[in-house]
Amino acid sequence: MKKFITSFLIITLLIVLSVGVTKAYFTSSVNNDNNQFSSGTIKVSLTDENNQEYASPAWNISNITPGWNTGSNPSIKTFKVNNIGSLDFKYQLTFNPNVPSGESNNALYKAMMVSYKIGNNDWIDKTLEDLMNDTSITGTVSANSSSQDILIKPYLPTTTGNTAQDGTFNFSLIVKATQTNNPTFNQ
Amino acid sequence: MLRFLFFSFIFSLILISPTNADFIDKKTVKNNQFIATTLDFSQLKTTDNSSIETLFNIDNISPGGYQVNSLRIKNKSETDMNYFLTFGKIDGSDDFCNQLEINLIKDGQSKYQGPLVDLNLNINANNKEDFSDWLIYLKLSDKYVKSKSEFCDFNLNINAFSDPNQKSGFKYKRSILNHISSS
């Protein structure tokens, strides 16, 4: 038995030695260092005509009567949608109510109108209610410090009826930007 | 076994469904508000500022007879308010109502003097908490000839408008009851 074990160990050693011969191929390599993948950035800011970030709120108007802001010298606010990221983006600007519509006097936002002008396009009139949910105020801004101006003039038509009296509309103005090829972002 | 395979298939579908990982950024300008104004006023006694529901309540008035009352109209709106004082017949004899005359005096000046039925007086209450004190003479014409028992029930209407031209805009109305009879 001892001889058998000795023979086995010798044979195993011979196999290991025969397999463990060195290989001496000619090889060469070149390194291409410092490669990287980095994602682009979507970053939006909303500023006024003097490039100042909008301090909240943009509007805090009380005591509105029919005919408010319809005169010859209306109050018009400029909103600059700035692309401060590295990717082109598309955006939506919405008037987002702070309370569910059923909990406020919705006659006011149904009656109020908003005139807006995107870039060099024509002025468009919509009801405030229209601008709460849909994608009316939209655009595309290319990367690296480009911007688009949006002029907004809210007003209460002189023909507004009595139901809007004592109405209140609290809201946030939200600009949302995403990459231009985002298929889930409607415009 | 078949059931196991089915649920395994559904589970696999859920696992391999694509995730939506688009880049999005958002900025919010908060706390904006639009508040519409309210038109509101009250009709009060000048003695103690209590509310007036009835101004004149006269029975057995004679030709040439009159009564004087006072009325305070207080603007409780947040805005300027135009209001109109008008006559609104409720019940009674047209002939008798036509024989009633009214004189409305404010700040020592007569603002309207004439037939009650033609009353349509425009007043501008241009300050919040502004109030107007009125002296009101109501008289049965000297020329009235009593032939039978007649009466005139009417409202003194106070119609407030945000639009001075009354064409549109917010409005608010209150009425004060009156009863005049010849018997």
Interface residues (C-beta under 8 A of the other chain):
Chain A: S39 G40 T41 I42 K43 V44 S45 L46 Y54 S56 P57 A58 W59 N60 I61 S62 N63 I64 T65 P66 G67 G85 L87 F89 N105 L108 Y109 M112 L128 P154 L156 T158 T159 T160 G161 N162 A164 Q165 D166 G167 T168 F169 N170 F171 S172 L173 I174 V175 K176 A177 T178 Q179 N182 T184 F185
Chain B: N20 D22 F23 I24 D25 K26 K27 T28 V29 K30 N31 N32 Q33 F34 I35 A36 T37 T38 L39 E78 T79 S162 D163 K167 S168 G169 F170 K171 Y172
